[in-house]
Amino acid sequence: AVVSTQWWGSSGINAEYGEKLKIGDLELEARSTPGHTDGCMTFVLHSHKLCFTGDALMIRACGRTDFQQGNPRNLYNSVHSRLFSLPEEYSVYPAHDYQGRTQSSIREEKMYNPRLTKPMEEFVQIMENLGLKYPGKIDVSVPWNMRCGPTEADDKDILADIAANKPPA
């Protein structure tokens, strides 16, 4: 995993803002985009005019900020200064979308994102009052995220549950 140097958990690679990562002939620019978590990253592929935004910027949405070092002001600043500063024609590929959409653009999100088109204080109020349900697996997921994956003990528990044909917790 590649995470921001602002992340205090363990990871495979910690990247600085603006650092270039080579994958074969491709060069990705790493941009830390904290707010959903401290470790959130966006990877920009300038040669193809696109960015992979993780949970910082999603299609007509953004990542929640109510747990795991979330901070609505940091998220707002990250998106506005580090993503909305990209050329408007750049395509946006988020980590996921709950509506089945796969791609947007910087232009579209600057125009139509119902949260991020608001002034910062209004955005903060929206994020602080989403009233989202506590995620069912968050107590397992966050420690795994902090360690960049499960431990051997976690793996054994999962395998034991599978062997016993027990549904995941």
C-alpha positions in Angstrom: 0.0 0.0 0.0 1.1 3.6 -0.6 -0.1 6.1 1.9 0.8 9.7 2.8 3.7 10.5 5.1 1.1 12.1 7.3 -0.2 8.5 8.1 1.0 7.2 11.4 0.1 3.6 10.9 2.4 1.1 9.1 2.3 0.7 5.3 4.4 -0.6 2.5 5.3 2.8 1.1 4.9 6.3 2.4 4.8 8.9 -0.3 5.5 12.7 -0.1 3.2 15.1 -1.8 4.3 15.5 -5.4 6.5 12.3 -5.3 6.6 10.5 -8.6 6.0 6.7 -8.6 7.0 4.6 -11.6 5.0 1.6 -12.7 6.5 0.3 -15.9 6.4 3.1 -18.4 3.8 5.0 -16.4 4.5 7.8 -13.9 2.0 8.6 -11.2 2.2 11.8 -9.2 1.3 11.2 -5.5 -0.9 13.8 -3.8 -1.7 13.4 -0.2 -5.4 14.3 0.3 -6.1 14.0 4.0 -9.5 14.5 5.5 -11.3 11.1 5.1 -8.2 9.7 6.8 -4.7 11.1 7.4 -3.3 8.6 4.9 -5.5 9.3 2.0 -3.8 9.6 -1.3 -4.7 10.6 -4.9 -2.6 9.4 -7.8 -2.5 11.5 -10.9 -1.6 10.1 -14.3 -0.9 13.3 -16.2 -0.1 11.4 -19.4 -3.6 10.1 -19.5 -5.3 13.2 -17.9 -6.8 11.2 -15.0 -6.6 10.8 -11.3 -7.4 8.0 -8.8 -8.9 9.8 -5.9 -9.6 7.0 -3.3 -12.3 8.2 -0.9 -11.3 11.9 -0.8 -13.3 12.8 -4.0 -16.1 10.5 -5.1 -18.7 10.9 -7.8 -21.0 13.6 -6.4 -19.8 12.8 -2.9 -16.7 12.5 -0.7 -15.5 10.2 2.0 -17.0 10.5 5.4 -15.0 12.3 8.1 -16.5 11.0 11.3 -13.9 8.3 12.2 -10.3 7.2 11.6 -8.7 10.6 11.8 -11.4 12.2 9.6 -11.6 16.0 9.5 -14.0 17.8 7.3 -11.9 21.0 7.1 -8.9 19.0 6.0 -10.9 17.1 3.4 -12.4 20.3 2.0 -8.9 21.9 1.8 -7.4 18.8 0.2 -10.1 18.5 -2.5 -10.1 22.3 -3.3 -6.4 22.8 -3.3 -5.0 19.5 -4.5 -7.7 18.1 -6.8 -9.8 21.0 -8.0 -6.5 22.6 -9.1 -6.1 19.9 -11.7 -7.2 20.7 -15.3 -10.9 20.4 -15.5 -10.8 17.8 -18.3 -9.0 15.3 -16.0 -11.1 12.2 -15.4 -11.8 11.2 -11.8 -11.8 7.5 -10.8 -12.8 7.1 -7.1 -12.2 4.0 -5.0 -15.9 3.1 -5.2 -19.4 4.5 -5.8 -22.6 3.3 -4.2 -24.6 4.1 -7.4 -22.5 2.0 -9.8 -20.9 5.0 -11.5 -17.2 4.5 -12.4 -15.9 7.8 -13.6 -16.4 11.6 -13.5 -14.3 14.6 -14.2 -12.8 17.5 -12.2 -15.1 19.8 -14.1 -18.2 17.8 -13.2 -17.3 17.6 -9.6 -16.5 21.3 -9.3 -19.9 22.0 -10.8 -22.2 19.3 -9.4 -20.8 17.8 -6.3 -23.6 18.6 -3.7 -21.2 18.8 -0.8 -18.0 20.2 -2.2 -19.6 23.1 -4.2 -20.6 24.7 -0.8 -18.5 27.2 1.2 -16.2 25.4 3.7 -18.4 26.2 6.8 -21.5 24.8 5.1 -19.5 21.7 4.0 -18.4 21.2 7.6 -21.9 21.4 8.9 -23.1 18.9 6.2 -20.3 16.5 7.1 -20.9 16.8 10.9 -24.6 16.1 10.5 -24.7 13.2 8.0 -26.0 10.9 10.7 -24.3 7.9 9.0 -24.7 4.4 10.6 -21.6 3.1 12.4 -20.0 0.7 9.8 -20.5 -2.9 10.8 -16.9 -4.0 10.3 -15.2 -0.8 11.3 -13.8 -2.2 14.6 -11.9 -4.8 12.5 -11.2 -2.7 9.5 -9.5 0.3 11.2 -6.9 -1.8 13.0 -6.2 -3.7 9.8 -5.9 -0.3 8.0 -3.5 0.9 10.6 -1.3 -2.2 10.1 -1.7 -2.3 6.4 -3.6 -5.6 6.6 -4.5 -8.4 9.0 -2.0 -10.1 11.2 -1.3 -13.9 11.2 -3.7 -14.2 14.2 -6.4 -12.4 12.2 -5.8 -14.7 9.3 -6.2 -17.8 11.5 -9.5 -16.5 12.9 -10.8 -15.8 9.4 -9.7 -19.3 8.2 -11.3 -20.9 11.3 -14.6 -19.2 10.6 -14.5 -20.3 7.0 -13.7 -23.9 8.0 -16.6 -23.8 10.4 -18.8 -22.4 7.6 -19.5 -19.4 9.9 -20.5 -16.1 8.2 -18.1 -13.2 8.8 -18.8 -11.0 11.8 
